[in-house]
Amino acid sequence: MEQSATSFTKDQSGSVAVIFGLTMVAIFAAAGGALDFNRAMSAKTRLSAAADAAALAGAVTSEPDRVSVSVAAFKANNPSATDPSVHVQDAIVRVTAREAVPTTLLNVIGISELPVYAESEAIVGAPTAAPQCLLLLEPNVIGLYANSNSKLDADCGVQVNSRHKIEALFANSNSQIKASAVRVHGSSWLNSGSSVSPGPIDGSPLQADPLANLAEPASGGCTHTDFTVDNGETRTMSPGVYCKTTAIKSGSTAIMQPGVYVFRDGEFVVNSLSTVAGEGVMMFFENKQARLNVNADSVFEVTAPKSGTYAGMLIFQGRAPENSGGSSFIINSDADTKLEGTVYLPHGTLEINSLSTANHSAAYTAIIVRKLILNSFGTMTVRSNYNGTTPLPPLLAGFKNVTVARLSK
């Protein structure tokens, strides 16, 4: 009898051990499944972003290169993934991608991999689609910042090159961004009643600086130092090298003659209630200390040259490495501005401050800057009538023809 009881106890212990072992396998598999599924979802997110970028890249590329460009864009965004399938038909670029994600803990119960799938489509812009007009070159942090009740009103395409995963484009507190398309390499953050219309296409491919090889103008010694227009007078400005501060003081007027103006080691300041006007003007801001500052209640109306090396170039900031992290070019409240031409600030920020309604009368403005900041109640109008009175520079010919793609998931 005693032996039987002992045997029963041993048998019962063995049963508990088996049940415990099976239970632990189930718990282990469940926990492992959660970890493996999380890895699979991360892989799908990367796959989807790469597929989106590939479809968009193909849509803004001319035949017969759409397939090869799509594949290259996909690989650039997800190098370890298998090449996607790219199908082009009826002005639609469709990219499908698959990946098998190896498991670790699920492999214990015989599941060696989890398949993930992504598909993206982009519609090629029609020949009449609105062209590109604004490119923000900042690679790492916020490239386009719209703050309290500010507005960007563009009849053309906007590209934000920042790779930031949260706020490459940041719109805050009832700000509005309107364009024909808004493409963002990283991700957009819309906060507190702000809007982007149409919605931003996050994960878009990068766009190269089309003016990276445009030669900077040669400049010699100073033609003018601390040039000033004061006491309500009207003076003519001639092309040349303007060193230190160039100041158009309150109630005064400066008429800029056609040609190239180089600003060095100081601001070009347009004070309140003053006027600057000129046609056929190209302004080159040579170094980090040189910048434009247009103050309240002033008039600043200038147009770019129509011919020559700098046809269509209005504002050009020097590319020297020491200009990195460069100055803000500021248009302050209630300034009446007309910037007809190309604004090119490879290191700088274009900043539109409160109550200004900048640029509403310009036929076109091409803006290629590191950052654009729109502050409270400031409005920036950008039009793309490139067939208007002032032509684009030759190197921007491709810039105006960027087609508008629409992502469809």
Rosetta blueprint (number, residue, H / E / L):
1 M L
2 E H
3 Q H
4 S H
5 A H
6 T H
7 S H
8 F H
9 T H
10 K H
11 D H
12 Q H
13 S H
14 G H
15 S H
16 V H
17 A H
18 V H
19 I H
20 F H
21 G H
22 L H
23 T H
24 M H
25 V H
26 A H
27 I H
28 F H
29 A H
30 A H
31 A H
32 G H
33 G H
34 A H
35 L H
36 D H
37 F H
38 N H
39 R H
40 A H
41 M H
42 S H
43 A H
44 K H
45 T H
46 R H
47 L H
48 S H
49 A H
50 A H
51 A H
52 D H
53 A H
54 A H
55 A H
56 L H
57 A H
58 G H
59 A H
60 V L
61 T L
62 S L
63 E L
64 P L
65 D L
66 R H
67 V H
68 S H
69 V H
70 S H
71 V H
72 A H
73 A H
74 F H
75 K H
76 A H
77 N H
78 N L
79 P L
80 S L
81 A L
82 T L
83 D L
84 P L
85 S E
86 V E
87 H E
88 V E
89 Q E
90 D L
91 A L
92 I E
93 V E
94 R E
95 V E
96 T E
97 A E
98 R E
99 E E
100 A E
101 V E
102 P E
103 T L
104 T L
105 L L
106 L H
107 N H
108 V H
109 I H
110 G L
111 I L
112 S L
113 E E
114 L E
115 P E
116 V E
117 Y E
118 A E
119 E E
120 S E
121 E E
122 A E
123 I E
124 V L
125 G L
126 A L
127 P L
128 T L
129 A L
130 A L
131 P L
132 Q E
133 C E
134 L E
135 L E
136 L E
137 L L
138 E L
139 P L
140 N L
141 V L
142 I L
143 G L
144 L E
145 Y E
146 A E
147 N L
148 S L
149 N L
150 S L
151 K E
152 L E
153 D E
154 A E
155 D L
156 C L
157 G E
158 V E
159 Q E
160 V E
161 N L
162 S L
163 R L
164 H L
165 K L
166 I L
167 E L
168 A L
169 L E
170 F E
171 A E
172 N L
173 S L
174 N L
175 S L
176 Q E
177 I E
178 K E
179 A L
180 S L
181 A E
182 V E
183 R E
184 V E
185 H L
186 G L
187 S L
188 S E
189 W E
190 L E
191 N L
192 S L
193 G L
194 S L
195 S E
196 V E
197 S E
198 P L
199 G L
200 P L
201 I E
202 D E
203 G L
204 S L
205 P L
206 L L
207 Q L
208 A L
209 D L
210 P L
211 L L
212 A L
213 N L
214 L L
215 A L
216 E L
217 P L
218 A L
219 S L
220 G L
221 G L
222 C L
223 T L
224 H E
225 T E
226 D L
227 F L
228 T E
229 V E
230 D L
231 N L
232 G L
233 E L
234 T E
235 R E
236 T E
237 M E
238 S L
239 P L
240 G E
241 V E
242 Y E
243 C E
244 K L
245 T L
246 T E
247 A E
248 I E
249 K L
250 S L
251 G L
252 S L
253 T E
254 A E
255 I E
256 M E
257 Q L
258 P L
259 G E
260 V E
261 Y E
262 V E
263 F E
264 R E
265 D L
266 G L
267 E E
268 F E
269 V E
270 V E
271 N L
272 S L
273 L L
274 S L
275 T E
276 V E
277 A E
278 G E
279 E L
280 G L
281 V E
282 M E
283 M E
284 F E
285 F E
286 E L
287 N L
288 K L
289 Q L
290 A L
291 R E
292 L E
293 N E
294 V E
295 N L
296 A L
297 D L
298 S L
299 V E
300 F E
301 E E
302 V E
303 T E
304 A L
305 P L
306 K L
307 S L
308 G L
309 T L
310 Y L
311 A L
312 G L
313 M E
314 L E
315 I E
316 F E
317 Q E
318 G L
319 R L
320 A L
321 P H
322 E H
323 N H
324 S L
325 G L
326 G L
327 S L
328 S E
329 F E
330 I E
331 I E
332 N L
333 S L
334 D L
335 A L
336 D E
337 T E
338 K E
339 L E
340 E E
341 G E
342 T E
343 V E
344 Y E
345 L E
346 P E
347 H E
348 G E
349 T E
350 L E
351 E E
352 I E
353 N L
354 S L
355 L L
356 S L
357 T E
358 A E
359 N L
360 H L
361 S L
362 A L
363 A L
364 Y E
365 T E
366 A E
367 I E
368 I E
369 V E
370 R E
371 K E
372 L E
373 I E
374 L E
375 N L
376 S L
377 F L
378 G L
379 T E
380 M E
381 T E
382 V E
383 R L
384 S E
385 N L
386 Y L
387 N L
388 G L
389 T L
390 T L
391 P L
392 L L
393 P L
394 P H
395 L H
396 L H
397 A H
398 G H
399 F H
400 K H
401 N L
402 V L
403 T L
404 V L
405 A L
406 R E
407 L E
408 S E
409 K L
